[in-house]
Amino acid sequence: MSDIDAKIRRLMADMPNAFNPAKAAGVNATIVYNLTGEGGSVWTSRIADGQCTVEEGETVENPTLKITMDAQDYVDMMAGRLDGMQAFMTGKIKVEGDIMLASRLMTFFS
Protein backbone atom coordinates (compact mmCIF):
# COMPACT_ATOMS: atom_id res chain seq x y z
CA MET A 1 0.00 0.00 0.00
CA SER A 2 1.43 3.37 -1.00
CA ASP A 3 1.71 6.30 1.40
CA ILE A 4 -0.96 8.23 -0.52
CA ASP A 5 -3.30 5.20 -0.43
CA ALA A 6 -2.86 4.95 3.34
CA LYS A 7 -3.63 8.67 3.74
CA ILE A 8 -6.78 8.36 1.60
CA ARG A 9 -7.98 5.37 3.63
CA ARG A 10 -7.39 7.25 6.88
CA LEU A 11 -9.21 10.36 5.61
CA MET A 12 -12.19 8.32 4.45
CA ALA A 13 -12.32 6.37 7.72
CA ASP A 14 -12.27 9.66 9.68
CA MET A 15 -14.97 11.35 7.58
CA PRO A 16 -17.96 10.15 9.69
CA ASN A 17 -16.21 11.33 12.90
CA ALA A 18 -15.56 14.79 11.43
CA PHE A 19 -19.18 15.11 10.24
CA ASN A 20 -21.26 17.90 11.82
CA PRO A 21 -24.95 16.92 11.49
CA ALA A 22 -26.19 20.41 12.41
CA LYS A 23 -24.37 21.90 9.40
CA ALA A 24 -25.97 19.34 7.06
CA ALA A 25 -29.52 19.56 8.39
CA GLY A 26 -32.02 18.51 5.73
CA VAL A 27 -29.35 17.16 3.37
CA ASN A 28 -29.98 13.75 1.83
CA ALA A 29 -27.20 13.05 -0.67
CA THR A 30 -24.86 10.44 -2.07
CA ILE A 31 -21.39 11.59 -3.08
CA VAL A 32 -18.93 9.56 -5.15
CA TYR A 33 -15.26 10.49 -4.84
CA ASN A 34 -13.31 9.31 -7.90
CA LEU A 35 -9.68 9.80 -6.88
CA THR A 36 -7.21 9.32 -9.71
CA GLY A 37 -3.45 8.93 -10.07
CA GLU A 38 -1.16 7.28 -7.52
CA GLY A 39 -3.23 5.99 -4.63
CA GLY A 40 -6.35 6.38 -6.73
CA SER A 41 -9.57 4.78 -5.56
CA VAL A 42 -13.32 5.30 -5.58
CA TRP A 43 -15.41 5.94 -2.46
CA THR A 44 -19.11 6.55 -1.82
CA SER A 45 -20.35 8.73 1.02
CA ARG A 46 -23.97 9.01 2.10
CA ILE A 47 -25.28 11.96 4.09
CA ALA A 48 -28.78 11.48 5.44
CA ASP A 49 -30.74 11.63 8.69
CA GLY A 50 -27.92 13.38 10.54
CA GLN A 51 -25.34 10.74 9.68
CA CYS A 52 -22.44 10.30 7.29
CA THR A 53 -21.29 6.89 6.11
CA VAL A 54 -18.42 6.01 3.78
CA GLU A 55 -17.64 2.84 1.87
CA GLU A 56 -15.08 1.90 -0.72
CA GLY A 57 -16.27 1.61 -4.31
CA GLU A 58 -18.95 3.29 -6.38
CA THR A 59 -22.03 1.75 -4.80
CA VAL A 60 -24.75 3.81 -6.49
CA GLU A 61 -25.68 4.35 -10.12
CA ASN A 62 -26.88 7.95 -9.93
CA PRO A 63 -25.11 9.83 -7.14
CA THR A 64 -26.26 13.30 -6.14
CA LEU A 65 -22.70 14.47 -6.71
CA LYS A 66 -19.59 12.96 -8.30
CA ILE A 67 -16.22 14.53 -7.57
CA THR A 68 -13.22 13.55 -9.69
CA MET A 69 -9.74 14.70 -8.70
CA ASP A 70 -6.18 13.51 -8.24
CA ALA A 71 -5.68 11.56 -4.99
CA GLN A 72 -2.75 13.78 -3.91
CA ASP A 73 -4.84 16.91 -4.55
CA TYR A 74 -7.59 15.44 -2.33
CA VAL A 75 -5.08 14.84 0.48
CA ASP A 76 -3.72 18.38 0.05
CA MET A 77 -7.23 19.86 0.10
CA MET A 78 -8.15 17.98 3.27
CA ALA A 79 -4.90 19.19 4.89
CA GLY A 80 -5.67 22.80 3.97
CA ARG A 81 -2.79 23.08 1.48
CA LEU A 82 -5.13 23.34 -1.53
CA ASP A 83 -8.16 25.63 -1.69
CA GLY A 84 -11.16 23.68 -3.00
CA MET A 85 -12.73 26.59 -4.88
CA GLN A 86 -9.43 27.49 -6.53
CA ALA A 87 -8.88 23.83 -7.45
CA PHE A 88 -12.35 23.75 -9.03
CA MET A 89 -11.77 26.98 -10.96
CA THR A 90 -8.44 25.68 -12.34
CA GLY A 91 -9.89 22.31 -13.38
CA LYS A 92 -8.18 20.21 -10.70
CA ILE A 93 -11.62 19.17 -9.44
CA LYS A 94 -14.36 18.05 -11.79
CA VAL A 95 -17.91 17.99 -10.46
CA GLU A 96 -20.95 16.24 -11.90
CA GLY A 97 -24.36 16.73 -10.36
CA ASP A 98 -25.45 19.12 -7.61
CA ILE A 99 -22.87 21.91 -7.79
CA MET A 100 -24.53 23.78 -4.92
CA LEU A 101 -23.99 20.74 -2.71
CA ALA A 102 -20.35 20.67 -3.82
CA SER A 103 -19.90 24.29 -2.74
CA ARG A 104 -21.32 23.52 0.75
CA LEU A 105 -19.75 20.10 1.28
CA MET A 106 -16.62 21.19 3.17
CA THR A 107 -18.78 23.09 5.71
CA PHE A 108 -20.33 19.79 6.84
CA PHE A 109 -17.05 18.63 8.38
CA SER A 110 -14.77 19.94 11.10
trRosetta pair geometry for C-beta under 8 A, 3 or more apart (Angstrom, degrees):
i j d omega theta_ij theta_ji phi_ij phi_ji
1 5 4.8 -127 -171 89 84 129
1 6 5.5 101 135 -59 118 89
1 9 7.9 -22 -170 -6 138 143
2 5 4.5 99 55 4 80 104
2 6 7.0 -142 95 -5 44 85
2 38 6.1 -103 130 171 169 99
2 39 5.2 -115 79 -75 124 89
3 6 5.7 -55 -152 35 31 112
3 7 6.5 31 151 -19 65 105
3 39 7.7 -66 78 -77 50 132
4 7 5.6 -52 -149 35 34 112
4 8 6.4 37 152 -20 66 103
4 38 5.4 91 45 118 150 95
4 39 3.1 -115 107 -36 107 154
4 71 5.4 92 159 123 123 123
4 72 5.9 -57 -128 -79 134 77
4 75 6.5 -115 -144 -29 82 150
5 8 5.7 -52 -149 35 32 112
5 9 6.4 32 153 -18 64 106
5 39 4.1 -152 -59 -131 62 84
5 41 7.1 96 -132 -29 85 125
5 71 7.7 -10 -80 177 52 153
6 9 5.8 -54 -148 37 31 112
6 10 6.4 30 154 -19 64 107
7 10 5.7 -56 -148 37 31 111
7 11 6.3 32 154 -19 66 106
7 39 7.3 4 48 -163 93 154
7 75 5.0 37 126 -118 136 128
8 11 5.8 -56 -147 37 30 111
8 12 6.2 25 157 -15 66 108
8 35 6.3 178 -129 96 141 169
8 39 5.5 153 -11 162 130 113
8 41 6.0 144 129 34 150 123
8 43 8.0 -166 168 -32 106 134
8 71 5.7 -50 -70 -159 134 109
8 74 6.9 51 -109 92 96 130
8 75 6.8 -83 -70 -69 70 100
9 12 6.0 -57 -145 40 28 108
9 13 6.2 28 156 -19 64 109
10 13 5.8 -56 -144 38 29 111
10 14 6.2 22 157 -15 64 112
11 14 5.9 -64 -147 41 27 107
11 15 6.8 52 151 -51 62 90
11 74 7.5 165 94 137 163 104
11 75 6.9 -148 -36 -108 149 68
11 78 5.4 6 -134 173 136 174
12 15 5.6 -25 -155 -9 35 120
12 33 7.9 -151 -98 54 110 147
12 43 5.3 -133 -122 -126 137 158
12 54 5.0 -168 -179 150 87 147
12 56 7.5 80 138 -76 159 76
13 54 7.4 -139 -88 77 27 133
14 17 5.3 -66 -164 45 60 113
14 18 5.7 50 144 -20 88 110
15 18 5.9 -65 -144 41 30 105
15 19 6.6 51 154 -47 64 96
15 45 6.4 -87 140 -114 154 130
15 52 6.1 -112 136 133 93 129
15 54 5.0 84 60 -39 133 144
15 109 7.0 -60 -149 -112 68 137
16 19 5.5 -35 -155 -1 36 124
16 51 7.4 3 -144 -175 104 77
16 52 4.8 -172 -112 87 65 90
16 53 6.3 24 -87 -100 124 37
16 54 6.3 -136 -38 3 95 99
18 109 4.4 38 129 -162 107 98
18 110 5.3 -145 -165 52 78 69
19 24 7.2 -40 -171 8 96 140
19 47 7.6 -177 -141 -116 130 99
19 51 7.4 71 114 -164 156 34
19 52 3.8 -177 -88 14 155 134
19 108 6.3 -14 -143 148 71 94
19 109 5.9 -41 -93 -100 42 77
20 23 4.3 52 97 10 111 115
20 24 6.9 134 86 -3 64 92
20 108 6.0 -167 50 -177 82 46
20 109 6.5 174 3 -102 90 21
20 110 5.7 96 -48 -36 116 94
21 24 6.0 -77 -147 52 36 95
21 25 7.1 73 153 -71 68 67
21 50 3.8 33 -149 -154 135 79
21 51 7.1 -2 -95 -59 115 35
22 25 6.1 -6 -161 -43 37 106
23 107 5.4 -152 180 136 131 85
23 108 4.9 -178 102 -115 116 48
24 27 4.3 -72 -178 32 86 131
24 47 5.5 -91 176 179 149 130
24 50 7.6 150 82 -115 100 40
24 52 7.7 88 39 -62 166 106
24 108 4.4 45 -61 -127 112 114
25 50 7.7 12 -104 -88 60 81
27 47 5.2 -9 116 121 114 121
27 48 7.5 -116 108 -89 65 45
27 101 7.4 122 -142 -128 117 105
27 108 7.4 -67 40 -99 162 136
28 47 7.1 -156 -126 99 23 71
28 48 4.5 50 -129 -111 76 93
28 49 7.7 49 -101 -28 94 63
29 46 7.5 178 92 -151 47 49
29 47 5.0 7 54 54 86 101
29 48 7.4 179 26 -60 42 81
29 64 4.0 -97 -151 53 86 160
29 65 6.4 19 178 5 123 106
29 98 7.0 -99 -127 46 128 149
29 101 5.7 148 -118 -149 160 149
30 44 6.5 -7 -174 -171 97 101
30 45 7.3 162 -157 84 49 49
30 46 5.3 -16 -105 -103 76 75
30 47 7.9 -168 -77 24 33 67
30 60 5.0 25 150 21 154 165
30 63 4.5 -120 106 -137 97 77
30 64 5.1 129 46 3 61 92
30 65 7.6 178 90 33 48 68
31 44 7.2 155 82 -156 47 52
31 45 4.6 -12 61 61 99 98
31 46 7.8 -176 22 -78 70 30
31 47 7.2 32 -4 -3 109 104
31 63 6.1 103 -118 179 17 128
31 64 6.5 -48 -69 63 61 95
31 65 4.7 -13 -114 72 82 102
31 66 7.5 167 -162 -87 56 32
31 67 6.7 13 -177 -1 103 107
31 101 7.7 -155 -83 136 110 127
31 105 7.1 95 -101 -123 158 134
32 42 6.7 -6 -174 -171 97 97
32 43 7.3 161 -155 84 51 46
32 44 5.4 -21 -101 -101 71 75
32 45 8.0 -174 -78 22 26 69
32 58 5.3 33 -138 -124 130 92
32 60 7.0 -138 -60 53 112 97
32 63 4.4 -151 -11 -28 103 165
32 65 7.3 -172 28 98 65 55
32 66 4.5 -9 63 -116 105 80
32 67 7.1 179 89 28 55 64
33 42 6.9 165 86 -154 60 47
33 43 4.5 -2 53 57 108 95
33 44 7.7 -161 19 -75 74 28
33 45 7.0 47 -15 -7 106 106
33 67 5.4 -15 -113 68 62 103
33 69 8.0 -47 -162 35 83 92
33 74 7.2 84 -173 -123 124 147
34 42 5.3 -4 -110 -110 63 91
34 58 7.5 10 -82 -74 92 119
34 66 6.5 25 -7 -180 113 96
34 67 6.9 -179 28 89 73 48
34 68 4.3 -18 73 -104 112 79
34 69 7.7 122 81 19 67 49
35 39 7.1 -47 133 113 123 81
35 40 5.1 -170 111 -139 73 60
35 41 5.5 7 59 50 110 59
35 42 7.1 -170 25 -80 72 39
35 43 7.4 25 -3 5 111 99
35 69 6.5 -21 -115 75 63 68
35 70 7.2 39 -165 162 70 18
35 71 4.1 78 165 -88 113 77
35 74 5.4 -55 -116 -7 117 151
36 40 4.7 5 -147 -115 22 130
36 68 6.7 38 -22 -175 114 88
36 69 7.1 -154 23 112 92 21
36 70 5.5 -60 71 -103 85 50
36 71 6.5 -148 66 -24 30 80
37 40 5.3 137 53 -56 40 108
37 70 4.5 26 3 -146 140 88
37 71 5.2 -140 69 19 96 92
37 72 6.4 -62 100 3 143 95
38 71 6.4 -120 82 55 53 128
38 72 6.9 36 63 -40 96 106
39 71 4.1 -168 89 128 99 157
39 72 7.2 109 46 -54 127 69
40 70 8.0 -72 -87 -149 96 49
40 71 5.1 -135 -82 -38 52 124
41 56 6.7 -49 168 -146 124 100
41 71 7.2 72 16 -100 75 125
42 56 7.3 96 83 -175 61 63
42 57 5.8 38 92 -138 101 24
42 58 4.9 -41 151 -41 137 87
43 54 6.0 1 177 -170 117 99
43 55 7.1 164 -158 85 72 33
43 56 5.8 -50 -105 -114 73 46
43 57 7.4 43 -109 26 33 27
44 54 7.2 161 85 -151 46 52
44 55 5.6 -14 61 62 92 83
44 56 7.9 66 19 154 77 5
44 57 6.5 -33 -3 88 108 57
44 58 5.9 118 -58 -131 111 36
44 59 4.5 -118 28 27 160 96
44 60 6.1 136 -142 6 142 95
44 63 7.1 -144 -132 -96 97 127
45 52 6.3 -5 -174 -170 105 93
45 53 6.9 167 -152 84 56 46
45 54 4.8 -17 -100 -98 82 80
46 51 7.9 16 104 103 90 88
46 52 7.1 167 83 -150 51 46
46 53 4.9 -1 52 54 97 94
46 54 8.0 -166 19 -73 65 38
47 51 7.5 -175 -144 90 46 44
47 52 5.2 -8 -100 -101 77 81
47 108 6.8 -28 -124 -175 150 160
48 51 6.6 -19 72 57 56 82
52 108 7.5 129 -73 145 138 124
55 59 5.9 24 84 -20 123 147
58 63 7.8 -94 -156 -37 92 125
60 63 5.2 114 85 -72 122 75
63 66 5.3 116 67 -63 128 83
63 97 6.3 -75 103 -66 80 161
64 97 5.6 121 145 170 38 139
64 98 5.2 -17 164 6 87 127
64 101 6.2 20 138 34 116 172
65 95 6.8 -29 -163 -161 94 94
65 96 7.3 147 -160 80 45 55
65 97 4.2 -155 -102 86 43 133
65 98 5.0 -74 -71 48 96 87
65 101 5.2 -130 -54 90 138 128
65 102 5.7 167 -149 -64 137 87
65 105 7.6 -146 106 -72 167 133
66 95 7.2 146 78 -158 56 45
66 96 4.3 -6 55 57 105 103
66 97 5.7 113 9 -6 73 121
67 93 6.3 -25 -162 -166 95 101
67 94 7.4 145 -159 77 44 53
67 95 5.8 -10 -104 -103 68 73
67 102 6.8 144 -84 -122 107 110
68 93 7.4 143 74 -162 50 51
68 94 4.3 -16 61 61 103 104
68 95 7.9 -160 24 -69 73 31
68 96 7.7 41 -7 -4 106 101
69 73 5.0 -106 162 84 111 125
69 74 5.5 134 93 -59 117 89
69 77 7.8 17 129 -7 159 143
69 87 7.1 33 -130 156 137 130
69 92 6.0 48 -138 146 104 72
69 93 4.6 -22 -79 -106 123 68
69 94 7.0 174 -65 20 67 68
70 73 4.2 86 66 5 93 109
70 74 7.0 -158 93 -11 49 82
70 92 6.9 -63 16 -168 103 89
71 74 5.6 -51 -153 30 34 114
71 75 6.7 34 151 -17 65 102
72 75 5.6 -50 -150 36 37 112
72 76 6.3 36 151 -18 67 107
73 76 5.5 -55 -145 40 33 113
73 77 6.2 36 154 -23 66 105
73 82 5.9 -107 -161 108 72 177
73 87 6.3 134 -180 -143 122 138
73 92 5.3 -165 -149 170 156 119
73 93 7.4 -157 132 -65 136 81
74 77 5.7 -53 -147 35 29 111
74 78 6.4 26 155 -16 64 107
75 78 5.9 -58 -148 39 29 109
75 79 6.3 19 155 -12 64 113
76 79 5.8 -63 -144 44 29 107
76 81 4.2 -82 -166 75 85 109
76 82 4.0 68 119 -11 107 117
77 80 7.8 52 180 -64 28 19
77 81 7.5 -87 -65 59 24 66
77 82 4.4 -60 -76 75 65 105
77 83 7.7 -43 -125 85 83 1
77 84 5.4 80 -153 -77 123 81
77 87 6.4 -54 -87 -11 122 158
79 82 8.0 62 58 14 82 80
82 86 7.4 -136 180 73 68 107
82 87 5.5 53 160 -60 111 126
82 92 7.6 -103 -177 112 135 156
83 86 4.0 62 82 17 111 113
83 87 6.4 178 87 -15 54 85
84 87 5.6 -55 -144 36 30 113
84 88 6.4 31 156 -20 65 104
84 93 6.8 17 -161 -17 71 160
84 106 5.9 -165 4 -46 159 143
85 88 5.6 -52 -150 34 32 113
85 89 6.3 30 153 -18 65 107
85 103 7.8 49 -95 -129 97 82
86 89 5.7 -55 -144 38 32 110
86 90 6.2 16 160 -6 66 112
87 90 6.2 -66 -143 47 26 100
87 92 4.0 -78 -165 69 84 120
87 93 4.7 70 123 -13 103 106
88 91 7.9 49 179 -61 27 18
88 92 7.3 -74 -58 56 24 76
88 93 4.5 -45 -86 64 65 114
88 95 6.8 2 -132 -15 113 119
88 102 7.7 121 -104 144 144 128
91 94 7.3 17 -162 -69 62 83
95 99 5.7 105 119 -107 138 78
95 102 4.8 -1 -137 -92 147 165
97 101 7.4 -35 120 48 102 125
97 102 7.8 128 81 -41 87 110
98 101 3.8 46 113 10 118 117
98 102 6.7 162 101 -17 66 82
99 102 5.2 -47 -151 32 41 119
99 103 6.5 43 151 -22 67 100
100 103 5.7 -51 -151 33 35 111
100 104 6.7 20 154 -7 64 110
101 104 6.0 -70 -150 45 32 103
101 105 6.2 58 151 -60 68 92
102 105 5.7 -27 -146 -11 31 121
104 107 5.4 -61 -172 35 64 117
104 108 7.0 69 138 -34 83 96
105 108 6.0 -53 -167 15 41 114
105 109 7.9 6 153 1 66 105
106 109 6.5 -75 -163 43 42 98
